[in-house]
Amino acid sequence: MNRFSDIDCSFKTLTPVYGFLSTELVSIEKALEPIESQITNLSAYIKIAEKHCHYPSEHGLTHDESASIYIYTMEWGEQTLYRVLNKTLRNENRHLLKVWFPYLKLFDTALNKLPTVKENVWRGITEDIGKNFIKNQIITWWSINSCSSSVNIIKGFLGNKKNSTIFLIEALNGKKVSGYTQYESEDEIILRLGTEFHVKSNALDHPNGSYLVHLIEIHEKNNDNNHTTVASSLASAIYQMFFTVNQISSKPKWDKWKQNAITVVAGNGEGQQLNQLKDPRGIFIDENKNIFIADFCNHRIVEWKYNAKEGQIVTGGNGKGNRINQLNWPKDVVVDQQSHSIIIADFENRRVIQWLNQKQEILIHNIDCYGLAMDKHGFLYVSDYVMNEVRRWKMGEYDNEGIVVAGGNGKGNKLNQLNYPSFIFVDEDQSVYVSDRKNDRVMKWRKDAKEGTIVAGGNGQGENLNQLFYPRRVIVDDLGQIYVAD
């Protein structure tokens, strides 16, 4: 069992817990002192949490508050803190909770300082309890509820285990604790103890005996029969995706694309007018469906608003050159949607530059940059076609050489090598997909891996369906399907 599967299956009605709110706020040592008899070597685990927790905190958490979250996410066996705590929170004898009040006060205070998120999150349990959830049912989870914002959690449960239950939850008051946990890559979001949910519909059942249950968090100010949420349409889409892909067939359903595409940008011949492009390369689509294009031979980055008839130059367009307001064969572009800045691989100038509020800044000097990617944690990835590697930088920290995440072992075709890496893609697990052009293949490098795996091509240069010919752009969807511009 882990935090994401520590789920109350009893449907019991219990007395809400509020007493801890009026408890005095104390240090983590004092807060956990009353339960030392329940957890062996608790003092040692407290010290580990204090040493490794995220502090100083950009959200204003004290050292003790940050440690209270870290120790909740630690794993050390059957006496792991979250297991003992959640078991007590689900116990009908509410008096047993009084010894936990100081810790719950500290933990709740820490959560109050973290961002509140409204998004779709996931939980799962390796038991077939889905049939117990009925449309329009109201349920309460009395324990602290760890969820993940990564849809990939569903793959872990359906990959090898049968008779599981996956919960898709539309969270309204989730607390984003990723960055404060022992396992930062799990994208953890916590729903507080005593959270109420409305069951959207009867559970969907999968042929292998698994279920998908769709829950909607009930907001205190919106406790009516409609239970509407801002995330409903997206959650329903994901819900239907599970149904069509997993219930009808155990294999992904490959889409057949229409052969006649719709032109959304340019299409007015080669040129430099605002409704034209000249050898466009990298492309990025933001959350508002605006399209940013590295207009290679026009030495500019052009933005096309959704449904616009022409684009607008956002940077470059001042002739080929190396001045700060010029570009020299830009290859790729990404948009940091947190800062609303545009980041460009300025190919021939051997630099990565950022454009923000009409100002340009060189982020990385002396790099033979080709492809760019950014993950949801704010890390920037850059492929270097001369060094045959992909490096990663933490956003805002470019005064170092970055970290090699793919290649870096010279030019070649071994699994730990690349040969002219071009465009790249990073998925939710921080796995890096590299279009390895001169090896006619696409490589996947998992986070912290020493070598990659071939996921497309790699069978020599050619036009057969198992071959590629100098591949360029690569994109991976939420189902793990890989799309390559061959």
C-alpha positions in Angstrom: 0.0 0.0 0.0 1.1 3.6 -0.7 -0.5 7.0 0.1 -2.4 7.0 -3.2 -4.1 3.7 -2.4 -4.7 4.3 1.3 -8.5 4.7 0.7 -11.5 4.3 3.0 -13.7 1.5 1.6 -16.1 1.4 4.5 -18.7 4.1 3.7 -19.0 4.7 7.5 -20.6 7.9 8.9 -18.3 9.4 11.4 -18.2 12.5 13.6 -16.3 15.4 11.8 -13.0 16.3 13.4 -12.5 20.0 14.3 -10.9 20.1 17.7 -7.4 20.3 16.4 -8.1 23.7 14.9 -8.0 25.3 18.4 -4.9 23.4 19.5 -1.7 25.4 20.1 0.8 25.5 17.3 4.1 23.8 18.4 7.3 22.4 16.9 7.2 19.1 15.1 9.0 17.4 17.9 6.3 18.6 20.4 3.5 17.8 17.9 4.5 14.2 17.5 5.5 13.6 21.1 2.1 12.2 22.2 2.2 9.4 19.6 5.8 8.2 20.1 4.5 5.0 21.7 2.7 4.2 18.4 5.6 4.5 16.1 9.0 2.9 16.8 12.0 5.2 16.3 9.8 8.1 15.5 12.3 10.6 16.7 14.8 9.4 14.1 12.3 9.9 11.3 11.5 13.4 12.6 15.2 14.2 12.2 15.3 12.9 8.7 12.2 15.0 7.8 13.8 18.1 9.3 17.0 17.5 7.4 15.5 16.9 4.0 12.4 19.0 3.9 11.9 21.9 1.5 13.2 24.9 3.5 13.4 27.9 3.1 10.0 27.9 1.5 8.8 30.2 -1.2 5.3 29.9 0.3 6.3 31.1 3.8 6.2 27.7 5.5 8.3 27.4 8.7 10.8 24.7 9.0 8.5 22.7 11.3 5.5 23.1 8.9 7.6 21.9 5.9 8.8 19.0 7.9 5.3 18.0 8.9 4.4 17.5 5.2 7.7 15.7 4.4 7.3 13.1 7.2 3.7 12.5 6.2 4.9 11.3 2.7 7.8 9.2 4.1 7.6 5.4 3.8 9.3 3.1 6.3 6.9 0.1 6.8 3.7 -0.8 8.5 4.2 2.0 11.1 4.7 4.7 8.5 3.1 7.8 9.9 0.4 8.3 7.3 -0.8 4.7 7.7 -1.1 5.1 11.5 -2.7 8.5 11.2 -5.3 7.6 8.6 -6.2 4.4 10.3 -7.0 6.5 13.4 -8.9 9.1 11.4 -11.2 6.3 10.1 -11.8 4.8 13.6 -15.3 5.3 15.1 -13.7 6.0 18.5 -12.9 9.7 17.9 -11.3 10.1 21.3 -8.2 8.3 19.9 -7.6 11.3 17.7 -6.8 13.7 20.5 -3.2 12.7 20.7 -2.9 13.6 17.0 -4.3 17.1 17.4 -1.0 18.9 17.7 0.3 17.3 14.5 -2.9 17.9 12.6 -2.7 21.5 13.7 0.8 21.9 12.3 0.0 19.9 9.1 -3.2 21.9 8.5 -1.3 25.2 9.0 1.3 24.1 6.5 -1.4 23.2 3.9 -3.1 26.6 4.4 0.0 28.3 3.1 0.3 26.2 -0.1 -1.5 26.9 -3.4 -5.1 25.7 -3.8 -5.7 23.9 -7.1 -8.8 23.1 -9.1 -7.9 20.2 -11.4 -8.4 16.5 -12.1 -6.5 14.2 -9.9 -6.1 10.4 -9.6 -6.1 7.7 -6.9 -6.2 4.0 -7.1 -6.5 0.8 -5.1 -5.9 -2.8 -6.0 -9.4 -3.9 -4.9 -12.5 -4.2 -7.0 -14.6 -1.8 -4.9 -15.8 0.3 -7.8 -19.2 -1.5 -8.0 -20.0 0.0 -4.5 -20.1 3.5 -5.9 -23.5 4.5 -7.3 -24.5 7.5 -9.3 -25.5 10.6 -7.2 -24.2 9.0 -4.0 -22.6 11.3 -1.5 -19.5 10.0 0.3 -16.9 11.3 2.7 -13.3 10.3 3.0 -12.4 10.9 6.6 -8.7 10.4 6.2 -6.1 12.7 4.5 -6.2 11.9 0.8 -3.1 11.8 -1.3 -3.7 12.1 -5.0 -1.6 12.6 -8.2 -2.2 15.1 -10.9 -0.4 12.8 -13.4 -2.7 10.7 -15.5 0.1 8.1 -15.8 -1.0 6.8 -12.4 -3.7 4.9 -14.2 -1.2 3.1 -16.4 0.6 1.8 -13.3 -2.6 0.2 -12.0 -3.9 -1.2 -15.3 -0.5 -2.4 -16.5 -0.1 -5.5 -14.4 -2.9 -5.7 -11.9 -6.4 -6.8 -12.3 -9.5 -6.1 -10.2 -8.3 -2.5 -9.4 -10.3 0.6 -8.8 -9.1 3.9 -10.2 -10.6 7.2 -9.0 -10.8 10.2 -11.2 -11.5 13.2 -8.9 -12.5 16.7 -9.9 -10.7 18.5 -7.0 -11.8 22.0 -6.0 -9.7 22.6 -2.9 -6.6 20.5 -3.5 -3.4 21.5 -1.9 -0.3 21.1 -4.1 2.4 19.6 -2.0 4.8 18.5 -4.7 8.2 20.0 -3.9 7.6 19.4 -0.2 7.4 15.6 -0.3 9.9 12.8 -0.1 9.0 11.8 -3.7 8.8 15.0 -5.7 8.1 13.3 -9.1 4.7 12.0 -7.9 3.0 15.4 -8.5 1.1 15.0 -5.2 -2.0 16.9 -4.3 -3.7 16.5 -1.0 -7.4 16.6 -0.3 -8.1 17.4 3.4 -9.6 15.0 5.9 -13.4 14.9 5.8 -13.7 15.9 2.1 -17.1 15.1 0.6 -17.7 13.9 -2.9 -20.5 13.4 -5.3 -20.4 10.2 -7.4 -20.8 11.5 -11.0 -22.1 8.2 -12.5 -22.0 4.5 -12.0 -18.5 3.1 -12.2 -17.2 2.0 -15.6 -16.0 -1.6 -15.6 -13.1 -2.9 -17.6 -13.0 -6.5 -19.0 -10.1 -7.3 -16.6 -12.3 -6.6 -13.6 -11.1 -3.1 -12.9 -13.3 0.0 -12.4 -13.1 3.7 -13.0 -15.0 5.8 -10.5 -15.7 9.5 -11.2 -15.9 11.7 -8.1 -16.6 15.4 -7.9 -15.5 17.3 -4.7 -18.4 19.1 -3.1 -17.6 22.7 -2.3 -19.0 24.2 0.9 -20.5 27.1 -1.0 -21.9 24.9 -3.8 -23.5 22.0 -1.9 -26.5 21.6 -4.2 -27.9 18.8 -6.4 -26.0 20.0 -9.5 -22.5 19.8 -8.1 -21.1 21.6 -11.1 -17.4 22.3 -11.3 -15.1 24.2 -13.6 -13.2 21.0 -14.5 -16.2 19.0 -15.4 -15.9 19.0 -19.2 -12.2 18.0 -19.1 -12.8 15.3 -16.5 -15.7 13.9 -18.6 -13.4 13.7 -21.6 -10.7 11.8 -19.7 -13.5 9.6 -18.3 -14.7 8.7 -21.8 -11.1 8.2 -22.9 -10.8 5.4 -20.4 -14.0 3.9 -21.5 -13.2 3.8 -25.2 -9.6 2.8 -24.9 -9.7 0.4 -22.1 -13.2 -1.1 -21.9 -13.7 -1.9 -25.6 -10.2 -3.1 -26.2 -7.1 -4.0 -24.1 -5.0 -2.4 -26.8 -4.9 1.4 -27.6 -7.3 2.3 -30.3 -5.3 3.9 -33.1 -7.1 6.9 -34.7 -7.5 7.1 -38.4 -6.8 10.7 -39.4 -8.6 12.5 -42.1 -6.4 12.9 -45.1 -7.5 16.5 -46.0 -6.1 18.8 -43.3 -7.3 22.4 -42.5 -4.8 25.2 -42.9 -4.6 27.1 -39.6 -1.5 29.2 -40.3 -0.2 30.9 -43.5 -0.8 28.9 -46.7 -0.3 32.0 -48.8 2.9 31.0 -50.5 6.5 31.5 -49.3 7.3 35.0 -48.2 7.8 37.5 -45.3 4.4 39.1 -45.1 2.4 38.7 -41.9 0.2 36.0 -43.6 3.2 34.1 -44.9 6.1 31.9 -43.7 9.4 30.8 -45.1 10.6 27.3 -44.0 8.8 27.2 -40.6 10.5 24.9 -38.1 9.6 24.6 -34.4 6.0 25.2 -33.3 4.4 25.7 -29.9 0.7 25.9 -29.1 -0.2 27.6 -25.8 -3.3 26.9 -23.5 -5.3 29.5 -25.5 -4.6 27.8 -28.8 -2.3 30.6 -29.9 0.4 29.2 -32.2 4.1 30.3 -32.0 6.3 29.5 -35.0 10.0 29.6 -35.5 10.0 31.2 -39.0 13.4 29.9 -39.9 14.3 31.7 -43.1 12.6 35.0 -42.0 14.7 35.0 -38.8 11.7 35.7 -36.6 9.2 34.2 -34.2 5.6 34.7 -35.3 2.5 34.3 -33.2 -0.9 33.4 -34.7 -3.9 34.0 -32.5 -6.6 31.4 -32.6 -8.5 31.7 -35.9 -6.4 34.7 -37.0 -5.9 35.5 -40.7 -2.4 36.7 -40.2 0.3 36.5 -37.6 2.3 39.1 -35.6 6.0 39.2 -35.1 6.9 38.8 -31.4 10.7 38.8 -31.8 13.2 39.0 -34.5 12.1 40.2 -37.9 15.0 42.7 -38.1 17.1 40.9 -40.5 19.6 38.1 -39.9 22.2 39.0 -37.2 23.5 38.6 -33.7 22.2 41.8 -32.1 19.9 41.2 -29.1 16.8 42.2 -31.3 17.9 39.9 -34.1 17.8 36.1 -34.8 19.9 33.9 -37.0 18.0 30.9 -38.3 15.8 30.2 -35.2 15.1 26.5 -35.0 12.6 26.1 -32.1 10.4 28.0 -29.7 8.6 27.3 -26.4 6.4 29.5 -24.2 6.9 29.5 -20.4 3.2 29.8 -19.5 4.0 30.8 -15.9 6.0 33.9 -16.8 4.4 34.3 -20.3 7.9 34.5 -21.8 9.1 33.1 -25.1 12.2 31.0 -25.3 14.0 30.6 -28.6 16.7 28.3 -29.9 18.8 30.9 -31.9 20.5 28.3 -34.0 23.4 30.1 -35.9 24.0 32.5 -33.0 24.6 29.5 -30.7 22.4 30.9 -28.0 19.1 30.4 -26.2 17.3 33.7 -25.7 14.2 34.7 -23.7 11.7 37.4 -24.8 9.6 38.9 -22.0 7.7 42.2 -22.0 9.5 43.6 -25.1 12.9 42.8 -23.6 15.4 40.1 -24.7 17.8 38.2 -22.6 20.4 35.6 -23.5 19.8 32.6 -21.1 22.5 30.2 -22.4 25.6 31.2 -24.4 27.8 29.1 -26.7 25.4 26.2 -27.3 24.7 24.5 -30.6 21.0 24.5 -29.8 18.4 22.8 -32.0 15.3 21.7 -30.0 13.7 23.0 -26.9 11.2 21.6 -24.3 9.9 22.6 -20.9 8.3 20.3 -18.3 5.6 21.2 -15.8 8.2 21.6 -13.0 9.8 24.6 -14.9 12.9 22.8 -16.2 14.2 23.8 -19.6 15.6 21.1 -21.9 17.9 21.9 -24.9 19.3 19.6 -27.5 22.9 20.2 -28.6 23.4 18.7 -32.1 27.3 19.1 -32.0 27.8 17.7 -28.5 25.1 15.0 -29.3 23.3 15.5 -26.0 20.3 17.0 -24.3 20.8 19.2 -21.2 18.4 20.4 -18.6 18.4 23.7 -16.6 16.3 24.8 -13.8 14.3 27.9 -14.8 16.1 31.0 -13.8 19.4 29.2 -13.0 21.5 29.4 -16.2 24.8 30.3 -14.7 25.9 26.7 -14.9 26.4 24.0 -17.5 23.1 22.3 -16.8 22.7 18.5 -16.4 23.0 16.0 -19.2 19.7 14.0 -19.4 20.3 12.2 -22.7 23.4 11.3 -24.7 26.6 13.1 -23.8 28.8 10.0 -24.7 30.0 11.2 -28.0 28.5 10.7 -31.5 27.3 7.2 -32.2 24.4 4.8 -32.4 24.8 2.9 -29.1 21.9 3.2 -26.6 23.9 5.8 -24.5 24.7 7.9 -27.6 23.0 10.2 -30.1 23.9 11.4 -33.5 22.6 14.9 -34.4 19.7 15.2 -31.9 17.1 17.7 -33.1 13.6 18.2 -31.7 12.8 16.9 -28.2 9.7 16.2 -26.1 9.3 15.8 -22.3 6.4 13.9 -20.8 4.8 14.1 -17.4 7.3 11.7 -15.9 10.2 13.9 -17.1 11.2 11.2 -19.7 12.9 12.8 -22.6 12.1 11.8 -26.2 14.8 12.7 -28.7 14.5 12.8 -32.5 17.9 11.2 -33.2 18.1 12.4 -36.8 21.2 10.7 -38.2 20.5 7.5 -36.5 17.0 7.5 -38.0 15.3 6.8 -34.7 13.5 8.3 -31.8 15.0 7.6 -28.3 13.3 7.7 -24.9 15.5 8.5 -21.9 13.7 8.0 -18.6 14.6 10.4 -15.7 18.1 9.7 -14.4 18.6 6.9 -16.9 22.2 6.1 -18.1 21.0 5.0 -21.6 17.9 5.4 -23.7 15.6 2.9 -25.4 14.5 3.0 -29.1 10.8 3.7 -29.3 10.5 4.4 -33.1 12.7 3.6 -36.1 16.2 2.2 -35.5 15.9 -0.2 -38.3 18.0 1.6 -40.8 17.0 4.5 -43.1 13.9 3.8 -45.2 10.2 4.3 -45.8 8.9 1.1 -44.3 6.6 1.5 -41.2 9.4 0.3 -38.9 11.9 2.8 -40.4 12.5 6.6 -40.3 14.4 8.9 -42.6 16.0 11.8 -40.8 13.1 12.3 -38.3 12.3 15.8 -37.0 9.5 16.7 -34.7 8.3 14.2 -32.1 5.2 14.4 -29.8 3.9 11.9 -27.3 0.2 12.0 -26.2 -1.2 11.0 -22.8 -1.7 7.4 -23.9 2.0 7.1 -24.7 1.4 7.1 -28.5 4.4 8.6 -30.4 3.9 10.9 -33.4 7.0 11.6 -35.6 7.5 14.0 -38.4 9.4 11.7 -40.7 
